[in-house]
Amino acid sequence: MTAGPIQDLTHARVLRIALPIVAANVTVPLLGLVDTAVIGQLGQAAPIGAVGLGAVILSSVYWIFGFLRMGTTGLTAQAHGAGNAGEVGAILKRGLLIAAAGGLLLIAVQLPFFWAAFRIAPASAEVESFTRTYLAVRIWGAPAIIATYALSGWLIALERTRAVLALQLVMNGTNIALDIAFVIGLGWGIAGVASATVIAEWSGVAFGLWLCRDGLATTSTRVFDALRLRHMASVNGDIMVRSVLLTGSFTTFLFVSAGQGDTQLAANQILLQFLTLMAFLLDGFAFAAETLVGQAVGARRASAFRQAVRLSALWCAGGALLMALGFALFGTTIIDLLTTAPDVRASARVFLIWAVLSPLFGVASFLLDGIFIGATRTKEMRNAMIVSVAVYAVALWLLSPIGNHGLWAAMFVLYGMRAVTLAALYPRIPRALEAP
């Protein structure tokens, strides 16, 4: 494990952290495309719908454990910045224990969980039958996929983002190869797609544990330290509340869109893919902020903290400008690639300006999230999100009657409030570092 230096904060260092994350993000939608393409070779609609529905059900519940990635990054970066190698290793072990407990819990409650999922998202008898087959296999990968959140967060904190990219490539590459072998080669159908994913998830964990072997080898008697466990639980709990509120806001956006008709709902779903593309790029620089800010806070170096923020902000702003320009130049082409329906294309083009402006309005919230995660000021993040979502709800109520432009304007209110509330709390971080 490398030492925890925070000197030499340069543009090159930010890029070494950020670019592998951007590349790793690109591999995620590729896997979904291959899953769909392979199962599509069966020539039936129901299996395609079952894989999509099953993946959404599991990704929704796995996402709840996304706090483990962010919390692990912030805590590890701080311990690394403080030069506390024992605690760096202990945080990894705590994260893996949480992952194991969470995964086993999901396996234990799978029957009532699946029952509830089908009540919320009912499907035809044929699709539900296929989906149950898919879920019955996939659920056994729960401990593995949650563990990868902890492993990835730990590697990011230590600036080993090329290892994160390698982990994603191993998992997704294994999954794609087994998809083809099990479904096309052996004819296993839905069970083949699910089995390929589970094997890939456990293969990824094995590879991730090998990548993190130095952390696992450290000797520490503090893995079960009550105070540190409570602090980790508090950090992760705050992040979970914040993330649930944020996801609920986007879900509400789609629910309200549905009230404007099928065409408008489809158009907004297309435009939300632009926001996903934006996240692929800006997440890389936000992760760099998490890492470098966390190390500066751990070392209690206010000057290093400011330099980390300055460099991350410059690259976040540059990335946002690049994305906005790309959306302006190629937005209509992207829309045409995502749908062939003439009415959906026409509607999406009308509202494309909101997608073009999204990186410029959203960049501050991405950056500030990274800063606050790195500083583990998660209680402030949680409270800021509560205020932001409350204001967004009011804006949605007032503006949605205007139509889809009002709906998008409410989304931008959410962007603005997230940035304003966190910016108002930001001075507390450097003040705390400067305090004697």
C-alpha positions as CSV (number, residue, x, y, z in Angstrom):
1,M,0.0,0.0,0.0
2,T,1.4,3.4,-0.9
3,A,2.0,6.1,1.6
4,G,-0.4,8.9,2.0
5,P,1.3,11.9,0.4
6,I,-0.8,14.9,-0.5
7,Q,1.9,17.0,-2.1
8,D,2.2,17.4,-5.8
9,L,-1.5,18.1,-6.4
10,T,-1.3,18.6,-10.2
11,H,-3.6,18.5,-13.2
12,A,-1.9,15.3,-14.3
13,R,-2.8,13.7,-10.9
14,V,-6.4,14.6,-11.3
15,L,-6.5,13.1,-14.7
16,R,-4.8,9.9,-13.5
17,I,-7.7,9.5,-11.1
18,A,-10.5,10.6,-13.3
19,L,-9.9,9.1,-16.7
20,P,-9.9,5.4,-15.8
21,I,-13.3,6.1,-14.0
22,V,-14.7,7.6,-17.1
23,A,-13.5,4.6,-19.1
24,A,-14.9,2.2,-16.5
25,N,-18.3,3.9,-16.7
26,V,-18.4,3.4,-20.4
27,T,-18.4,-0.4,-20.0
28,V,-21.6,-0.4,-18.0
29,P,-24.2,0.2,-20.8
30,L,-22.2,-2.1,-23.1
31,L,-23.1,-5.0,-20.9
32,G,-26.8,-4.2,-20.9
33,L,-26.7,-4.0,-24.7
34,V,-25.0,-7.5,-25.0
35,D,-27.5,-9.0,-22.5
36,T,-30.4,-7.7,-24.6
37,A,-28.8,-8.7,-27.9
38,V,-28.0,-12.3,-26.7
39,I,-31.4,-13.0,-25.2
40,G,-33.0,-11.4,-28.3
41,Q,-31.6,-14.3,-30.4
42,L,-34.3,-16.4,-28.9
43,G,-36.8,-14.6,-31.1
44,Q,-39.3,-14.0,-28.4
45,A,-40.4,-10.7,-26.7
46,A,-41.1,-12.2,-23.2
47,P,-37.5,-13.2,-22.4
48,I,-36.2,-9.7,-23.4
49,G,-38.8,-8.1,-21.2
50,A,-38.0,-10.5,-18.3
51,V,-34.2,-9.7,-18.4
52,G,-35.0,-6.0,-18.5
53,L,-37.5,-6.1,-15.6
54,G,-35.3,-8.4,-13.5
55,A,-32.3,-6.2,-14.0
56,V,-34.2,-3.1,-13.0
57,I,-35.6,-4.9,-9.8
58,L,-32.2,-6.0,-8.7
59,S,-30.3,-2.8,-9.7
60,S,-32.8,-0.8,-7.7
61,V,-32.2,-2.7,-4.5
62,Y,-28.5,-3.0,-5.0
63,W,-28.3,0.7,-5.6
64,I,-29.5,1.2,-1.9
65,F,-26.0,-0.2,-1.0
66,G,-24.3,2.4,-3.2
67,F,-23.5,4.3,0.0
68,L,-20.8,1.7,0.6
69,R,-18.8,3.0,-2.4
70,M,-19.0,6.7,-1.4
71,G,-18.6,6.1,2.4
72,T,-15.6,3.8,1.9
73,T,-13.9,6.3,-0.4
74,G,-14.2,9.3,2.0
75,L,-13.2,7.4,5.1
76,T,-10.3,5.6,3.4
77,A,-8.9,8.7,1.8
78,Q,-8.8,10.5,5.1
79,A,-7.1,7.6,6.8
80,H,-4.6,7.5,3.9
81,G,-4.0,11.2,4.1
82,A,-3.3,10.8,7.9
83,G,-0.8,8.0,7.1
84,N,-2.8,5.5,9.2
85,A,-2.2,2.3,7.2
86,G,-3.9,0.1,9.9
87,E,-7.1,2.1,9.7
88,V,-7.0,2.0,5.8
89,G,-7.0,-1.7,5.9
90,A,-9.6,-1.9,8.7
91,I,-12.1,0.3,6.7
92,L,-11.8,-2.1,3.8
93,K,-12.6,-5.1,6.1
94,R,-15.5,-3.3,7.7
95,G,-16.9,-2.5,4.2
96,L,-16.6,-6.2,3.1
97,L,-18.4,-7.3,6.3
98,I,-21.2,-4.9,5.6
99,A,-21.4,-6.2,2.1
100,A,-21.6,-9.8,3.2
101,A,-24.3,-9.0,5.7
102,G,-26.3,-7.0,3.2
103,G,-26.0,-9.6,0.5
104,L,-27.0,-12.5,2.8
105,L,-29.9,-10.5,4.1
106,L,-31.2,-10.0,0.5
107,I,-30.9,-13.8,-0.2
108,A,-32.8,-14.5,3.1
109,V,-35.7,-12.2,2.2
110,Q,-35.8,-12.9,-1.5
111,L,-39.3,-14.4,-1.6
112,P,-41.2,-11.5,0.0
113,F,-38.9,-9.1,-1.8
114,F,-39.8,-10.6,-5.2
115,W,-43.5,-10.8,-4.3
116,A,-43.5,-7.0,-3.5
117,A,-41.6,-6.2,-6.6
118,F,-44.2,-7.8,-8.8
119,R,-47.0,-6.1,-7.0
120,I,-45.3,-2.7,-7.7
121,A,-44.3,-3.6,-11.3
122,P,-46.9,-6.1,-12.6
123,A,-46.2,-8.0,-15.8
124,S,-47.8,-10.6,-17.9
125,A,-47.8,-14.2,-16.6
126,E,-45.2,-15.2,-19.2
127,V,-42.9,-12.3,-18.4
128,E,-43.3,-12.8,-14.7
129,S,-42.5,-16.5,-15.0
130,F,-39.3,-15.8,-16.9
131,T,-38.4,-12.9,-14.5
132,R,-38.7,-15.2,-11.5
133,T,-36.3,-17.7,-13.1
134,Y,-33.8,-14.9,-13.7
135,L,-34.1,-13.4,-10.2
136,A,-33.9,-16.8,-8.5
137,V,-30.4,-17.2,-10.0
138,R,-29.2,-13.6,-9.9
139,I,-29.9,-13.1,-6.2
140,W,-27.0,-15.4,-5.3
141,G,-24.7,-12.8,-6.6
142,A,-25.9,-10.2,-4.1
143,P,-23.0,-10.4,-1.6
144,A,-20.5,-10.2,-4.5
145,I,-22.0,-7.2,-6.3
146,I,-22.3,-5.2,-3.0
147,A,-18.7,-6.2,-2.1
148,T,-17.5,-4.6,-5.3
149,Y,-18.9,-1.3,-4.1
150,A,-16.6,-1.4,-1.0
151,L,-13.6,-2.7,-3.1
152,S,-14.1,0.1,-5.7
153,G,-14.5,2.8,-3.1
154,W,-11.3,1.7,-1.4
155,L,-9.3,1.6,-4.6
156,I,-10.5,5.0,-5.6
157,A,-9.5,6.5,-2.3
158,L,-5.9,5.3,-2.9
159,E,-5.9,6.7,-6.4
160,R,-5.8,3.2,-7.9
161,T,-8.5,3.9,-10.5
162,R,-6.8,1.9,-13.2
163,A,-7.4,-1.1,-10.9
164,V,-11.1,-0.1,-10.8
165,L,-11.1,-0.1,-14.6
166,A,-9.5,-3.5,-14.7
167,L,-12.1,-4.8,-12.2
168,Q,-14.9,-3.6,-14.4
169,L,-13.3,-5.0,-17.5
170,V,-12.9,-8.4,-15.9
171,M,-16.4,-8.5,-14.6
172,N,-18.1,-7.3,-17.8
173,G,-15.8,-9.2,-20.1
174,T,-16.5,-12.4,-18.2
175,N,-20.2,-11.7,-18.3
176,I,-20.3,-11.1,-22.1
177,A,-18.2,-14.2,-22.9
178,L,-20.4,-16.4,-20.7
179,D,-23.6,-14.8,-22.0
180,I,-22.6,-16.0,-25.5
181,A,-21.5,-19.4,-24.3
182,F,-24.5,-20.2,-22.1
183,V,-27.3,-18.7,-24.2
184,I,-26.2,-19.1,-27.8
185,G,-23.8,-22.1,-27.3
186,L,-25.6,-24.2,-24.7
187,G,-29.2,-22.8,-25.2
188,W,-29.8,-22.1,-21.5
189,G,-32.0,-19.1,-22.2
190,I,-32.9,-16.8,-19.3
191,A,-31.1,-19.0,-16.8
192,G,-28.0,-18.7,-18.9
193,V,-28.0,-14.9,-18.9
194,A,-28.5,-14.9,-15.1
195,S,-25.8,-17.6,-14.5
196,A,-23.3,-15.7,-16.6
197,T,-23.9,-12.5,-14.5
198,V,-23.6,-14.4,-11.1
199,I,-20.3,-16.1,-12.2
200,A,-19.0,-12.7,-13.5
201,E,-19.9,-11.0,-10.2
202,W,-18.1,-13.6,-8.0
203,S,-15.1,-13.6,-10.5
204,G,-15.0,-9.8,-10.1
205,V,-15.0,-10.1,-6.3
206,A,-12.1,-12.6,-6.4
207,F,-10.1,-10.3,-8.7
208,G,-11.0,-7.3,-6.6
209,L,-9.8,-9.0,-3.4
210,W,-6.5,-9.8,-5.1
211,L,-6.2,-6.1,-6.2
212,C,-6.8,-5.1,-2.6
213,R,-4.6,-7.8,-1.0
214,D,-2.3,-5.3,0.6
215,G,-5.2,-3.8,2.5
216,L,-6.4,-7.2,3.6
217,A,-2.9,-8.2,4.8
218,T,-2.6,-5.2,7.2
219,T,-2.9,-6.1,10.8
220,S,-5.4,-4.1,12.8
221,T,-7.3,-4.9,16.0
222,R,-9.7,-2.0,15.3
223,V,-11.9,-3.6,12.7
224,F,-14.7,-4.1,15.3
225,D,-13.9,-0.8,17.2
226,A,-17.3,0.4,18.4
227,L,-16.6,4.1,17.9
228,R,-15.3,3.7,14.4
229,L,-18.1,1.3,13.5
230,R,-20.7,3.8,14.7
231,H,-18.9,6.6,12.7
232,M,-18.9,4.4,9.5
233,A,-22.6,3.6,10.1
234,S,-23.5,7.3,10.5
235,V,-21.6,8.3,7.4
236,N,-23.2,5.5,5.3
237,G,-26.6,6.1,6.7
238,D,-26.5,9.8,5.8
239,I,-25.4,9.1,2.3
240,M,-28.1,6.5,1.9
241,V,-30.8,9.0,2.9
242,R,-29.4,11.6,0.5
243,S,-29.2,9.1,-2.3
244,V,-32.8,7.8,-1.8
245,L,-34.1,11.4,-1.9
246,L,-32.2,12.1,-5.1
247,T,-33.3,9.0,-6.9
248,G,-36.9,9.6,-5.7
249,S,-36.7,13.1,-7.3
250,F,-35.8,11.6,-10.7
251,T,-38.4,8.9,-10.4
252,T,-41.0,11.6,-9.6
253,F,-39.9,13.5,-12.7
254,L,-40.7,10.4,-14.8
255,F,-44.0,9.8,-13.0
256,V,-45.2,13.4,-13.7
257,S,-43.9,12.9,-17.3
258,A,-46.2,9.9,-17.7
259,G,-49.2,12.2,-17.0
260,Q,-48.3,14.2,-20.2
261,G,-48.8,11.2,-22.5
262,D,-46.8,8.3,-23.8
263,T,-44.9,10.4,-26.4
264,Q,-43.7,13.0,-23.8
265,L,-42.7,10.3,-21.4
266,A,-40.7,8.5,-24.1
267,A,-39.0,11.8,-25.1
268,N,-38.1,12.6,-21.5
269,Q,-36.7,9.1,-21.0
270,I,-34.5,9.7,-24.1
271,L,-33.3,13.1,-22.8
272,L,-32.5,11.6,-19.4
273,Q,-30.0,9.4,-21.2
274,F,-28.1,12.6,-21.9
275,L,-27.9,13.1,-18.1
276,T,-26.5,9.6,-17.8
277,L,-23.8,10.4,-20.3
278,M,-23.1,13.6,-18.4
279,A,-22.6,11.6,-15.2
280,F,-20.2,9.2,-16.9
281,L,-17.8,12.1,-17.5
282,L,-18.4,14.3,-14.4
283,D,-18.3,11.3,-12.0
284,G,-14.6,10.9,-12.9
285,F,-13.7,14.4,-11.7
286,A,-16.1,14.2,-8.7
287,F,-14.3,11.0,-7.6
288,A,-11.0,12.8,-8.0
289,A,-12.3,15.5,-5.6
290,E,-13.4,12.8,-3.1
291,T,-10.0,11.3,-3.1
292,L,-7.8,14.4,-3.0
293,V,-10.1,16.3,-0.6
294,G,-10.3,13.2,1.7
295,Q,-6.5,12.9,1.9
296,A,-6.1,16.7,2.6
297,V,-8.7,16.5,5.4
298,G,-7.1,13.4,6.9
299,A,-3.7,15.3,6.9
300,R,-5.4,18.4,8.2
301,R,-3.9,20.5,5.4
302,A,-6.1,23.5,4.5
303,S,-3.8,24.5,1.6
304,A,-3.9,21.0,0.1
305,F,-7.7,21.0,0.5
306,R,-8.0,24.3,-1.4
307,Q,-5.7,23.1,-4.2
308,A,-7.6,19.8,-4.5
309,V,-10.9,21.8,-4.8
310,R,-9.4,24.2,-7.3
311,L,-8.0,21.5,-9.6
312,S,-11.1,19.4,-9.5
313,A,-13.3,22.4,-10.1
314,L,-11.3,23.4,-13.2
315,W,-11.7,19.9,-14.7
316,C,-15.3,19.6,-13.7
317,A,-16.0,22.9,-15.4
318,G,-14.1,21.9,-18.5
319,G,-15.9,18.5,-18.7
320,A,-19.3,20.3,-18.3
321,L,-18.5,22.7,-21.2
322,L,-17.3,19.8,-23.3
323,M,-20.5,17.9,-22.7
324,A,-22.8,20.9,-23.3
325,L,-21.0,21.5,-26.6
326,G,-21.2,17.9,-27.6
327,F,-24.9,17.8,-26.8
328,A,-25.5,20.9,-28.8
329,L,-23.6,19.6,-31.9
330,F,-24.7,16.0,-31.8
331,G,-27.9,16.0,-29.7
332,T,-30.2,15.3,-32.6
333,T,-28.0,12.5,-33.8
334,I,-28.1,10.9,-30.4
335,I,-31.8,11.2,-30.3
336,D,-32.1,9.5,-33.7
337,L,-29.9,6.7,-32.5
338,L,-32.0,6.1,-29.4
339,T,-35.4,6.0,-31.1
340,T,-36.9,5.6,-34.5
341,A,-40.4,6.9,-33.6
342,P,-41.0,10.1,-35.5
343,D,-43.2,11.7,-32.8
344,V,-40.7,10.9,-30.0
345,R,-37.9,12.3,-32.1
346,A,-39.8,15.5,-32.7
347,S,-40.7,16.0,-29.1
348,A,-37.2,15.2,-27.8
349,R,-35.8,17.8,-30.2
350,V,-38.1,20.5,-28.9
351,F,-36.8,20.0,-25.3
352,L,-33.2,19.2,-26.3
353,I,-32.1,22.6,-25.0
354,W,-32.6,21.4,-21.4
355,A,-30.3,18.5,-22.0
356,V,-27.7,20.8,-23.5
357,L,-27.8,23.1,-20.5
358,S,-27.9,20.3,-17.9
359,P,-24.1,19.9,-17.6
360,L,-23.6,23.7,-17.0
361,F,-26.3,23.8,-14.3
362,G,-25.4,20.4,-12.8
363,V,-21.7,20.6,-12.6
364,A,-21.6,22.5,-9.3
365,S,-23.7,19.8,-7.5
366,F,-21.4,17.0,-8.9
367,L,-18.3,18.8,-7.6
368,L,-19.7,19.7,-4.2
369,D,-21.0,16.2,-3.7
370,G,-17.4,14.9,-4.3
371,I,-16.0,17.5,-1.9
372,F,-18.4,16.7,0.9
373,I,-18.0,12.9,0.5
374,G,-14.2,13.3,0.7
375,A,-14.6,15.4,3.8
376,T,-17.2,13.0,5.2
377,R,-19.5,15.9,5.9
378,T,-22.4,13.6,5.2
379,K,-24.8,15.0,7.7
380,E,-24.6,18.4,5.9
381,M,-25.1,16.6,2.6
382,R,-28.2,14.8,3.9
383,N,-29.7,18.0,5.3
384,A,-28.9,20.0,2.1
385,M,-30.6,17.3,0.1
386,I,-33.7,17.4,2.3
387,V,-34.0,21.1,1.8
388,S,-33.3,20.8,-2.0
389,V,-35.9,18.1,-2.5
390,A,-38.5,20.1,-0.5
391,V,-38.0,23.1,-2.8
392,Y,-38.0,20.9,-5.9
393,A,-41.4,19.4,-4.8
394,V,-42.8,22.9,-4.6
395,A,-41.3,23.9,-7.9
396,L,-42.7,20.8,-9.5
397,W,-46.2,21.5,-8.2
398,L,-46.0,25.1,-9.4
399,L,-44.3,24.6,-12.8
400,S,-45.6,21.2,-14.1
401,P,-49.0,22.7,-15.1
402,I,-47.0,24.8,-17.6
403,G,-46.1,21.6,-19.4
404,N,-42.9,19.8,-20.1
405,H,-40.8,23.0,-20.1
406,G,-42.1,23.6,-16.6
407,L,-41.1,20.1,-15.6
408,W,-37.6,20.5,-16.8
409,A,-37.4,23.9,-15.1
410,A,-38.3,22.2,-11.8
411,M,-35.4,19.8,-12.4
412,F,-33.1,22.7,-12.8
413,V,-34.4,24.2,-9.6
414,L,-33.2,20.9,-7.9
415,Y,-29.8,21.3,-9.5
416,G,-29.6,24.9,-8.3
417,M,-30.8,24.1,-4.8
418,R,-28.3,21.3,-4.4
419,A,-25.5,23.6,-5.4
420,V,-26.7,26.6,-3.3
421,T,-27.3,24.6,-0.1
422,L,-23.9,22.8,-0.3
423,A,-22.1,26.0,-1.2
424,A,-23.5,27.7,1.8
425,L,-22.1,25.0,4.1
426,Y,-18.8,24.7,2.2
427,P,-16.8,27.2,4.3
428,R,-17.2,25.0,7.4
429,I,-14.7,22.5,5.9
430,P,-11.7,24.8,5.5
431,R,-12.5,26.5,8.8
432,A,-12.4,23.2,10.5
433,L,-9.0,22.4,9.0
434,E,-7.6,25.8,10.0
435,A,-8.9,25.5,13.6
436,P,-6.1,24.7,16.2
